[in-house]
Amino acid sequence: MPAVPDAESPLIVITVGDSALSGNPHLADLKTELYVDAVRRHGGNPAVVSTATPPEEVDRLLSSMAGLVMSGGADIRPDLYGEPAVGATEVDSARDTLEQHAWHESQLRCVPVLGICRGLQAINVFSGGSLLQDVPSHAGTPYGSGAALTHNLEVDPDSRLARALAEGVPDGLAATDEDDDTVELTVNSYHHQAVNQARLAPTLRAVGWAASEFGRLVEAFESRDEHWVIAIQCHPERTDSTPIEFEGIWDAFVRAAREEDAAALA
């Protein structure tokens, strides 16, 4: 049974784009609410932060957060990873700055971080990696405009990600590849930028992969150290196109945040 947030629920900051700057503010708000709902149904206390949030409130929330979700959204400025724009289109420089600040604070305080879609890309860039700026075959249909494009995600069974996914199903994960012990899940695809092994930051470990016209993409990674960081390219908050296993990621993330919160208060 899903947890219910209470006064002791860990504060989870969710960074998002400013919906007022979107071409469809109503849809942007609906997408944000999906992240909020996912955190809340697993017992977290969500707080949404965007570039419209007053700076003093941003600082207050980041200084007291127990966990950080970096959500989907616009492209990241290519100059942040030392490249010209050769595929990046709609960028959000102000959000880049906000999320650099949030990521830095999460590193200083070692709070759990969950990166989703743009969040995966941002963590990689902020950690010293770079991006493939345009992977057309993964762009799919814009959310709210039809059925999601899907593809297979191959998951390393010996990973923090796999252990989290296993919590989403009663019998745990089982190998689905006849040739090895990897697990394959069908995930949604709402992105046109991506990471591959050559562009992955050295502090991050690839634990999920998908095929593309540019070869194998890294569609999930985690930190190499003990800091709880998991990033995934798909959108697990969009439950209509997400396997039930991904509920385990939300559960593991909020639990890690709760443990961090308890340790900070001890």
C-alpha positions in Angstrom: 0.0 0.0 0.0 1.5 3.4 -0.9 2.8 5.5 1.9 1.0 8.6 3.0 2.9 11.9 3.6 2.8 13.2 7.1 4.6 15.8 9.3 7.7 13.6 9.3 7.8 13.1 5.5 11.1 14.0 3.9 11.1 17.2 2.0 11.7 16.5 -1.7 12.6 19.4 -4.0 11.5 19.0 -7.6 13.1 21.3 -10.1 10.9 22.1 -13.1 10.6 24.7 -15.9 8.5 27.8 -15.3 5.1 26.9 -16.8 4.3 30.5 -17.5 7.1 30.5 -20.2 5.7 27.3 -21.8 3.7 27.4 -25.0 1.0 25.4 -23.1 1.1 26.4 -19.4 -1.8 24.1 -18.5 -0.1 21.1 -20.0 3.2 22.1 -18.3 1.4 22.2 -14.9 -0.2 18.8 -15.5 3.2 17.3 -16.2 4.7 18.9 -13.1 1.8 17.4 -11.1 2.7 13.9 -12.2 6.1 14.3 -10.4 4.4 15.7 -7.4 1.9 12.8 -7.3 4.7 10.2 -7.6 6.7 11.7 -4.7 3.6 12.0 -2.6 2.2 8.5 -3.1 5.5 7.1 -1.8 5.5 9.2 1.3 7.5 12.2 0.4 6.7 15.9 0.9 7.1 17.5 -2.6 8.1 21.1 -3.1 8.3 22.4 -6.6 11.0 24.9 -7.5 11.4 26.8 -10.8 13.0 30.0 -12.0 9.8 31.8 -10.9 10.4 30.8 -7.3 11.8 33.7 -5.2 15.5 33.2 -4.6 15.2 33.3 -0.9 12.6 30.5 -1.1 14.9 28.5 -3.4 17.7 28.8 -0.9 15.5 27.9 2.0 14.2 24.7 0.3 17.6 23.6 -1.0 19.2 24.0 2.4 16.5 21.8 4.1 15.7 19.3 1.3 16.1 15.6 2.0 16.1 14.6 -1.6 16.2 16.2 -5.1 14.3 15.3 -8.3 15.6 16.9 -11.4 12.8 16.6 -13.9 12.3 16.8 -17.7 12.2 19.9 -19.8 14.1 22.0 -22.3 17.5 21.4 -23.8 20.6 22.3 -21.8 22.9 25.0 -23.2 25.7 23.3 -25.2 28.3 25.8 -24.1 28.0 24.3 -20.6 29.8 21.2 -22.0 32.0 23.2 -24.4 30.2 22.6 -27.7 28.4 24.8 -30.2 24.7 24.3 -30.8 24.4 21.5 -33.4 21.0 20.1 -32.6 20.0 21.7 -29.3 16.9 23.8 -30.0 14.9 25.3 -27.1 17.2 25.9 -24.2 16.4 27.4 -20.8 19.6 29.1 -19.5 17.9 30.3 -16.3 16.9 26.8 -15.5 20.4 25.6 -16.2 21.7 28.0 -13.6 19.0 27.0 -11.1 19.7 23.3 -11.4 23.5 23.8 -11.3 22.8 25.4 -7.9 20.5 22.6 -6.8 22.9 19.9 -7.9 25.8 21.6 -6.1 23.8 21.8 -2.9 22.8 18.1 -3.2 26.5 17.2 -3.6 27.5 19.3 -0.6 24.9 17.8 1.6 24.9 14.3 0.0 21.2 14.1 -0.3 19.6 11.5 -2.7 19.1 12.6 -6.3 16.7 11.2 -8.9 17.3 12.6 -12.5 14.6 12.1 -15.1 15.0 12.8 -18.8 16.5 16.3 -18.9 17.5 15.6 -15.3 19.7 12.7 -16.5 21.3 14.9 -19.1 21.8 17.7 -16.6 23.5 15.5 -14.0 25.9 14.2 -16.7 26.8 17.7 -17.9 27.2 19.1 -14.4 29.5 16.1 -13.6 31.7 16.8 -16.6 30.1 14.8 -19.4 28.4 16.0 -22.6 25.4 15.2 -24.8 24.4 13.9 -28.2 22.3 17.0 -29.2 19.8 15.3 -31.5 18.6 11.7 -31.7 15.5 11.9 -33.8 14.4 8.3 -33.4 13.9 8.8 -29.7 11.8 12.0 -29.9 8.5 10.3 -30.2 5.1 12.0 -29.9 4.9 15.1 -27.6 3.2 14.2 -24.3 -0.5 14.6 -24.5 -0.6 14.3 -28.3 -1.0 10.5 -28.6 0.4 7.2 -27.6 4.0 7.2 -26.3 6.8 5.9 -28.4 8.4 3.0 -26.6 11.6 0.9 -26.8 13.5 -1.7 -24.8 15.7 -0.6 -21.9 18.4 -3.1 -20.9 19.2 -2.9 -17.2 22.4 -4.1 -15.4 21.1 -6.6 -12.8 24.0 -5.8 -10.5 23.0 -2.1 -9.9 21.3 0.2 -7.5 18.7 0.8 -10.3 17.9 -2.9 -10.6 17.5 -3.3 -6.9 15.1 -0.4 -6.9 13.1 -1.7 -9.8 12.8 -5.0 -8.1 10.9 -3.3 -5.3 8.1 -2.4 -7.7 7.0 -6.0 -8.3 6.1 -8.7 -5.8 8.5 -11.4 -7.2 11.3 -9.0 -8.0 13.1 -8.7 -11.4 13.9 -11.7 -13.5 16.4 -12.0 -16.4 14.7 -11.6 -19.7 17.6 -12.0 -22.1 18.3 -15.5 -23.3 22.0 -14.8 -23.7 22.8 -13.2 -20.4 21.3 -12.1 -17.0 20.3 -8.6 -18.0 16.7 -7.4 -17.6 14.8 -5.7 -20.4 11.8 -3.4 -19.8 9.7 -1.5 -22.3 9.9 2.3 -21.5 8.6 5.5 -23.0 10.7 7.8 -25.1 10.1 11.6 -24.9 13.6 13.0 -25.6 15.7 14.0 -28.6 19.0 14.5 -26.7 21.0 11.6 -25.1 24.1 10.3 -23.5 26.4 7.6 -24.8 29.3 5.9 -23.2 31.9 8.2 -24.8 30.0 11.2 -23.4 29.3 9.8 -19.9 31.0 11.7 -17.0 33.8 9.5 -15.4 32.1 9.8 -11.9 29.0 8.0 -13.3 28.4 4.4 -14.0 26.2 3.3 -16.9 23.5 0.7 -15.8 20.8 1.0 -18.5 21.1 1.0 -22.3 18.9 1.4 -25.4 19.5 1.1 -29.1 19.6 4.1 -31.5 20.8 5.2 -34.9 23.9 6.5 -33.1 24.6 3.2 -31.4 24.0 2.2 -27.9 22.7 5.0 -25.6 23.2 5.2 -21.9 19.6 5.6 -20.7 20.3 5.0 -17.0 23.3 5.7 -14.8 24.1 6.0 -11.1 26.9 7.4 -9.0 30.1 5.3 -8.6 30.3 6.2 -4.9 27.9 5.8 -2.0 26.0 8.9 -2.8 22.4 7.8 -3.8 22.2 9.1 -7.4 20.1 7.4 -10.1 19.2 9.0 -13.4 16.9 7.5 -16.1 16.1 8.8 -19.6 12.5 7.6 -19.6 9.6 9.3 -17.7 8.5 7.0 -14.8 6.0 9.5 -13.5 3.9 8.9 -16.7 2.4 5.7 -15.4 0.2 5.2 -18.5 3.3 4.2 -20.5 5.6 2.9 -17.7 6.0 -0.6 -16.4 5.0 -1.1 -12.7 8.6 -1.9 -11.8 9.4 1.8 -11.9 7.2 2.4 -8.8 10.2 0.8 -7.1 12.4 3.7 -8.1 10.1 6.2 -6.4 9.9 4.1 -3.3 13.6 3.5 -3.0 14.3 7.2 -3.6 11.9 8.5 -1.0 13.1 5.9 1.5 16.7 7.0 0.9 15.6 10.6 1.5 13.8 9.6 4.7 17.0 7.9 5.9 19.1 10.9 5.0 16.7 13.2 6.9 16.8 10.9 10.0 20.6 10.9 9.9 20.8 14.7 9.6 18.5 15.0 12.7 20.4 12.4 14.7 
